[in-house]
Amino acid sequence: MSRDDGDDGNTGYGRRTFKRSKAHFADRITADGRDGWPVEAGRYRLVVSRACPWASRSLVSRRLLGLEDALSLAVTDPIQDDRSWRFTLDEDGRDPVLGIRFLSEAYDRRESDYPGGVSVPAIVDVPSGRLVTNDYQQLTLDLATEWTALHRDGAPDLYPDKLRDEIDEVMAGVYEDVNNGVYKAGFATEQTEYEAACAGVFRRLELLAGRLERQRYLVGDTITEADIRLFTTLVRFDAVYHGHFKCNRWKLTENQVLWAYVRDLYQTPGFGDTVDFDHIKRHYYRVHTGINPTRVVPLGPDLSGWRTPHHREELGGRPFGDGTPPAPVRAEERIPAAHTP
């Protein structure tokens, strides 16, 4: 998720046609270092917002793969301003490792006058303070496939080779109609534009519900990258997309299959323990002033159902395959109880 490209920053959302920009910095951190960025424990810092679904993919992957020691974490303030994501949650308003106040400083050290906005997730090279990548589509795939030497014992295979074609196909539909579709609906400036996007969201959700009625996970019998990418949108659906983005044909809680599926993942270590509903709601409702000019944050929805039984285990499946769950969340990365169900 990025700063808007126009002069009026985030206030521009909802005032002109929305278009998701591609990642400008698409370097990859790989085992062989072919882009000049070799996998190396402790060298890089992952910068995220817990409000952002695109960044949240990397939070889930990092937890599931056990990369906490290898890849340090910086969490930005959910209230973004037009100077970019800021580190006001940290002492003195600076990231303690990178020493910067705004993520844009790492972008500027990489390239001045770069096109586009400042987006998360981002990986920064700690020694130089330069941005390495903001390629949200490739980043988590590389964590799963290029960082294997640093994975924890028992880490799941999130992108198994024999299932990649099917995973890619499922993820393409999820991206177009769900991950990005809610934004196209929410930031639409014309009625027909909104109706087409909203219809696409629910058409895809119904197709996914039909698929998940028969199997526990989207592809195969274990958690894969496809589940991570769907989860980060679904977990925000009732809290922000239903009301704020007008994706309101029905709530997620009203769809028996999808509500059970997302609760199953939420209750799986590595998923729900990365979710901060307070950050999510405050970001969307306070930052997107083009569609919520009052910046009032709603009290609802009721979050008490997230821990209720889902019974998805009756479909079989093994969440981590031949692996094991990740270790408990470290104290310094734990989300306050008040921010979660």
C-alpha positions as CSV (number, residue, x, y, z in Angstrom):
1,M,0.0,0.0,0.0
2,S,1.5,3.3,-1.0
3,R,1.3,7.0,-0.7
4,D,-0.9,8.5,-3.5
5,D,1.1,9.7,-6.4
6,G,-0.6,13.1,-6.7
7,D,0.2,16.4,-5.0
8,D,-2.7,15.9,-2.6
9,G,-1.4,12.6,-1.3
10,N,-3.9,10.2,0.4
11,T,-6.7,12.8,0.1
12,G,-6.8,12.0,-3.6
13,Y,-8.2,8.5,-3.0
14,G,-11.9,8.5,-4.0
15,R,-11.5,11.6,-6.1
16,R,-10.0,10.0,-9.2
17,T,-9.9,6.6,-10.8
18,F,-7.9,4.2,-8.8
19,K,-5.0,2.4,-10.4
20,R,-2.6,0.1,-8.5
21,S,1.0,0.9,-9.5
22,K,3.6,-1.7,-10.0
23,A,6.6,-1.9,-7.7
24,H,9.3,0.4,-9.0
25,F,12.1,-1.3,-7.0
26,A,11.9,-4.9,-8.0
27,D,15.3,-6.2,-7.0
28,R,15.3,-9.6,-5.4
29,I,17.2,-10.9,-2.4
30,T,18.2,-14.4,-3.5
31,A,20.4,-17.3,-2.4
32,D,22.9,-16.6,-5.2
33,G,22.8,-12.9,-4.9
34,R,22.2,-12.4,-8.7
35,D,20.7,-8.9,-8.2
36,G,23.5,-7.9,-5.9
37,W,21.5,-8.7,-2.8
38,P,22.4,-12.1,-1.3
39,V,20.4,-13.7,1.4
40,E,22.2,-12.9,4.6
41,A,21.0,-13.2,8.2
42,G,20.8,-9.8,10.0
43,R,21.6,-7.7,6.9
44,Y,18.1,-6.6,6.0
45,R,15.2,-5.0,7.7
46,L,11.5,-5.6,6.8
47,V,9.4,-2.5,7.1
48,V,5.6,-3.0,7.4
49,S,2.4,-1.4,8.5
50,R,0.1,-3.8,10.4
51,A,-2.8,-1.9,8.7
52,C,-1.8,-2.8,5.2
53,P,-2.9,-6.2,3.7
54,W,0.0,-6.2,1.2
55,A,2.6,-5.8,4.0
56,S,0.7,-8.3,6.2
57,R,1.5,-11.0,3.8
58,S,5.2,-10.7,4.7
59,L,4.4,-10.6,8.4
60,V,2.6,-14.0,8.1
61,S,5.3,-15.5,5.9
62,R,8.1,-14.3,8.2
63,R,6.3,-15.9,11.2
64,L,5.5,-19.2,9.5
65,L,9.0,-19.6,8.2
66,G,10.7,-18.6,11.4
67,L,12.7,-15.8,9.9
68,E,12.5,-13.5,13.0
69,D,16.2,-13.8,13.8
70,A,17.3,-13.5,10.2
71,L,15.1,-10.6,9.1
72,S,14.4,-7.8,11.6
73,L,11.1,-6.0,11.7
74,A,10.1,-2.3,11.7
75,V,6.5,-1.4,12.2
76,T,5.2,2.0,11.1
77,D,2.5,4.2,12.5
78,P,-0.9,3.3,11.0
79,I,-1.7,6.9,10.5
80,Q,0.3,7.7,7.4
81,D,0.8,11.2,6.1
82,D,1.8,12.5,2.7
83,R,5.5,12.4,3.6
84,S,5.2,8.6,3.7
85,W,5.0,5.9,6.4
86,R,6.5,7.2,9.6
87,F,8.2,5.7,12.6
88,T,6.3,7.6,15.3
89,L,5.7,4.4,17.3
90,D,9.4,4.2,18.1
91,E,11.2,6.3,20.7
92,D,12.1,9.8,19.4
93,G,10.1,9.0,16.2
94,R,13.0,7.2,14.6
95,D,13.4,3.5,13.6
96,P,16.0,2.3,16.1
97,V,18.0,0.3,13.5
98,L,17.8,2.5,10.4
99,G,17.8,5.8,12.3
100,I,15.2,7.4,10.0
101,R,11.9,9.1,10.7
102,F,10.2,8.3,7.4
103,L,10.5,5.3,5.1
104,S,10.9,7.7,2.2
105,E,14.4,8.4,3.5
106,A,15.4,4.8,2.6
107,Y,13.8,5.3,-0.9
108,D,15.7,8.5,-1.4
109,R,19.0,6.9,-0.5
110,R,18.3,4.3,-3.3
111,E,17.1,6.7,-5.9
112,S,16.2,10.4,-5.9
113,D,13.1,11.6,-7.8
114,Y,11.8,8.0,-8.2
115,P,8.4,7.6,-9.7
116,G,5.4,6.5,-7.6
117,G,4.8,6.6,-3.9
118,V,6.4,5.1,-0.8
119,S,4.9,1.7,-0.2
120,V,5.1,-1.2,2.3
121,P,6.2,-3.9,2.5
122,A,9.7,-2.7,1.9
123,I,13.1,-4.3,2.6
124,V,16.0,-2.0,3.5
125,D,19.7,-2.9,3.5
126,V,20.8,-2.0,7.0
127,P,24.5,-1.2,6.3
128,S,23.7,1.3,3.6
129,G,20.2,2.4,4.6
130,R,19.1,1.9,1.0
131,L,15.8,0.4,-0.1
132,V,16.3,-3.0,-1.7
133,T,12.7,-3.9,-2.8
134,N,9.1,-2.8,-2.5
135,D,7.9,-5.6,-4.8
136,Y,5.0,-6.9,-2.7
137,Q,4.1,-9.6,-5.3
138,Q,7.5,-11.3,-5.3
139,L,8.8,-10.5,-1.8
140,T,6.9,-13.3,0.0
141,L,7.6,-15.8,-2.8
142,D,11.3,-15.2,-2.3
143,L,11.0,-15.6,1.5
144,A,9.5,-19.0,0.8
145,T,12.0,-20.2,-1.8
146,E,15.2,-18.2,-1.7
147,W,15.6,-17.9,2.1
148,T,15.3,-21.6,2.8
149,A,18.8,-21.9,4.4
150,L,17.5,-19.6,7.2
151,H,14.1,-21.2,7.7
152,R,13.3,-22.6,11.1
153,D,13.3,-26.4,11.6
154,G,9.8,-27.6,10.7
155,A,9.0,-24.6,8.5
156,P,6.1,-25.3,6.0
157,D,6.6,-25.3,2.3
158,L,4.4,-22.3,1.3
159,Y,5.1,-22.5,-2.4
160,P,5.6,-26.3,-3.2
161,D,7.0,-26.8,-6.7
162,K,4.5,-29.4,-7.8
163,L,1.6,-27.0,-7.0
164,R,3.0,-23.7,-8.3
165,D,0.9,-23.6,-11.5
166,E,-2.3,-24.1,-9.6
167,I,-1.3,-21.7,-6.8
168,D,-0.4,-19.0,-9.4
169,E,-3.7,-19.4,-11.1
170,V,-5.7,-19.1,-7.9
171,M,-3.6,-16.2,-6.7
172,A,-4.2,-14.3,-10.0
173,G,-7.9,-14.4,-9.6
174,V,-7.7,-13.5,-5.9
175,Y,-5.5,-10.6,-6.7
176,E,-7.6,-9.2,-9.5
177,D,-11.0,-9.5,-8.0
178,V,-10.4,-9.6,-4.2
179,N,-7.1,-8.1,-3.1
180,N,-7.2,-5.3,-5.6
181,G,-11.0,-5.5,-6.3
182,V,-12.0,-4.0,-2.9
183,Y,-9.8,-1.0,-3.6
184,K,-11.2,-0.5,-7.0
185,A,-14.7,-0.5,-5.5
186,G,-13.7,1.7,-2.5
187,F,-12.0,4.3,-4.5
188,A,-14.3,4.3,-7.5
189,T,-15.4,7.8,-8.7
190,E,-18.3,6.6,-11.0
191,Q,-21.3,4.5,-10.2
192,T,-20.6,2.1,-13.1
193,E,-17.0,1.7,-12.1
194,Y,-18.0,0.9,-8.5
195,E,-20.7,-1.5,-9.5
196,A,-18.4,-3.5,-11.8
197,A,-15.7,-3.7,-9.2
198,C,-18.0,-4.6,-6.3
199,A,-19.7,-7.3,-8.4
200,G,-16.3,-8.7,-9.3
201,V,-15.4,-9.0,-5.6
202,F,-18.5,-11.0,-4.6
203,R,-18.5,-13.1,-7.7
204,R,-14.9,-14.2,-6.9
205,L,-15.7,-14.7,-3.2
206,E,-18.6,-17.0,-4.1
207,L,-16.3,-19.0,-6.4
208,L,-13.8,-19.3,-3.6
209,A,-16.5,-20.3,-1.2
210,G,-17.5,-23.1,-3.6
211,R,-13.9,-24.3,-3.7
212,L,-13.4,-24.1,0.1
213,E,-16.6,-25.9,0.8
214,R,-14.9,-29.1,-0.4
215,Q,-11.4,-28.6,0.9
216,R,-9.7,-27.0,3.9
217,Y,-7.2,-24.9,2.0
218,L,-7.1,-23.2,-1.4
219,V,-4.5,-25.5,-3.0
220,G,-3.6,-29.0,-1.7
221,D,-4.0,-30.1,1.8
222,T,-1.7,-27.6,3.5
223,I,-1.3,-23.8,3.9
224,T,0.2,-22.2,0.9
225,E,1.0,-18.7,-0.3
226,A,-2.5,-18.6,-1.8
227,D,-4.1,-18.8,1.6
228,I,-1.9,-16.1,3.0
229,R,-2.9,-13.7,0.2
230,L,-6.6,-14.4,0.6
231,F,-6.5,-14.2,4.4
232,T,-5.0,-10.7,4.6
233,T,-8.0,-9.3,2.6
234,L,-10.7,-11.5,4.3
235,V,-9.5,-10.6,7.8
236,R,-10.1,-6.9,7.0
237,F,-13.4,-7.4,5.2
238,D,-16.1,-6.7,7.8
239,A,-13.9,-4.2,9.7
240,V,-13.2,-1.9,6.7
241,Y,-14.1,-3.2,3.3
242,H,-17.8,-3.8,4.0
243,G,-18.5,-0.2,5.2
244,H,-15.6,2.0,4.2
245,F,-15.2,0.5,0.7
246,K,-18.9,-0.1,0.2
247,C,-18.4,-3.9,-0.5
248,N,-21.6,-4.5,1.3
249,R,-23.6,-7.1,-0.5
250,W,-23.0,-9.3,2.5
251,K,-20.6,-9.5,5.4
252,L,-18.0,-12.2,5.7
253,T,-19.8,-13.4,8.9
254,E,-22.8,-14.1,6.8
255,N,-21.0,-16.5,4.5
256,Q,-20.8,-19.8,6.4
257,V,-17.8,-21.2,4.4
258,L,-15.6,-18.2,4.2
259,W,-16.3,-17.1,7.8
260,A,-15.2,-20.6,9.0
261,Y,-12.2,-20.6,6.6
262,V,-10.8,-17.3,7.8
263,R,-11.4,-18.2,11.5
264,D,-9.5,-21.4,10.9
265,L,-6.5,-19.4,9.6
266,Y,-6.8,-16.7,12.2
267,Q,-6.6,-19.4,14.9
268,T,-3.5,-20.9,13.3
269,P,-0.2,-19.7,14.8
270,G,1.4,-17.3,12.4
271,F,-1.9,-15.7,11.1
272,G,-4.1,-14.1,13.8
273,D,-1.1,-13.2,16.0
274,T,0.0,-10.8,13.3
275,V,-3.3,-9.0,13.0
276,D,-3.9,-5.6,14.7
277,F,-7.5,-4.5,14.2
278,D,-6.9,-1.2,15.9
279,H,-4.2,-0.3,13.4
280,I,-6.4,-1.6,10.5
281,K,-9.4,0.5,11.4
282,R,-7.5,3.7,12.3
283,H,-5.5,3.6,9.1
284,Y,-8.4,3.2,6.7
285,Y,-10.9,5.5,8.3
286,R,-8.4,8.3,9.2
287,V,-6.1,8.3,6.3
288,H,-8.5,8.0,3.4
289,T,-10.1,11.4,3.8
290,G,-11.2,11.4,0.2
291,I,-13.9,8.9,1.1
292,N,-14.2,9.6,4.9
293,P,-13.6,13.3,5.4
294,T,-14.6,13.3,9.0
295,R,-11.9,10.7,9.9
296,V,-14.4,9.2,12.4
297,V,-13.5,5.6,13.2
298,P,-16.5,3.3,13.8
299,L,-16.8,1.3,17.0
300,G,-17.8,-2.0,15.3
301,P,-17.8,-4.6,14.1
302,D,-18.0,-7.0,17.1
303,L,-14.7,-9.0,17.0
304,S,-15.7,-11.6,19.6
305,G,-16.4,-14.4,17.1
306,W,-12.9,-14.7,15.8
307,R,-12.0,-17.3,18.4
308,T,-15.1,-19.4,18.1
309,P,-15.0,-23.0,16.8
310,H,-14.8,-23.3,13.0
311,H,-14.9,-27.1,12.5
312,R,-12.8,-26.9,9.4
313,E,-10.5,-29.7,10.7
314,E,-13.4,-32.1,9.7
315,L,-12.3,-31.5,6.1
316,G,-8.9,-33.0,6.8
317,G,-5.7,-31.2,5.8
318,R,-2.5,-30.6,7.7
319,P,-1.8,-26.9,8.3
320,F,2.0,-27.2,8.3
321,G,2.3,-30.4,6.2
322,D,5.2,-32.4,7.6
323,G,6.3,-29.4,9.6
324,T,5.4,-27.8,12.9
325,P,3.7,-24.5,14.1
326,P,5.9,-21.5,14.7
327,A,7.1,-20.6,18.1
328,P,5.1,-18.2,20.2
329,V,5.3,-14.5,19.2
330,R,8.2,-12.7,20.9
331,A,7.3,-10.2,23.6
332,E,8.6,-7.2,21.6
333,E,6.4,-8.1,18.6
334,R,3.3,-9.0,20.5
335,I,0.2,-7.1,19.7
336,P,-1.6,-5.5,22.7
337,A,-4.6,-7.6,23.8
338,A,-6.8,-4.5,23.4
339,H,-6.1,-4.5,19.7
340,T,-7.1,-8.1,19.0
341,P,-10.2,-10.3,19.7
